[in-house]
Amino acid sequence: MDRKLTCYIIDDEYLAQEILEEYIAKVPFLELKGTYLSALEAVGPMEQDKPDLLFLDINMPDLDGLSFIPMLRPRPMIILTTAYDQHALRAFELEVRDYLVKPIPFDRFYRSVLRLYQEHRDKNQPDKQPVAESPKQEHDHIFLKVGHRIQKIATSDILFVEGTRDYLQIHTSREKIMTLLSFAKLEELLPGQGFARVHRSYLVAIKKIDHIEKNRIKIGEHTIPISETYANDFYTNLKGL
């Protein structure tokens, strides 16, 4: 196995510490190097150990997690572990790698650390000749089967797409269009950089976003939730634009 990711936990709740310690012990590619009740306690040991990954709480006495992050030099990969979801936008502005809301299910924890482990391993592999990818064909319109007709839809008119059990509802600047197409098929048709999945039931046109607040997107009069599953990729996508 490749080198393990060394980890620190900083959380002022003993129960939260115990749960994270138990989770880390189950994962063969993680190695816990230290557990601390406050950021101030961890500063010295972190400078010496330089862990790869930090599990960091937000609301803590003396120095909260969001204030602590900019002080870290070098900065490890950071997964925030918190009971509050309202700090997600600020967290991703600070380039945290994930945002886990307590109580944290083990499967959600494992998906997060596995992704970081794979990224870290691939980054440290010997350089390989990159394989050129074929550029995705971008179109200013798509054709969809709507009832008994094939309808042309300008991609610039799409505000967002809402999914239900049986169909997709495409909200445009002028109308709502229902189609039996799946999200997966629709995403293949749409321009890759112009649209983002933010929830299992929603896909949004990034240029149509008016603002984002507390993991809620506002497009005109519509409010669209950002789910924990899609938040990391969505905010990363925003930073790349």
Secondary structure by P-SEA (a helix, b strand, c coil): ccbbbbbccccccaaaaaaaaaaaaacccccccccccccccaaaaaaaacccccccccccccccccccccccccccbbbbbcccccaaaaaaaacccccccccccaaaaaaaaaaaaaaaaaaaccccccccccccccccccccccccbbbbbccccccbbbbcccbbbbbcccbbbbbcccaaaaaaaccccccccccccccccccccccccccccccccbbbbbccccaaaaaaaaaac
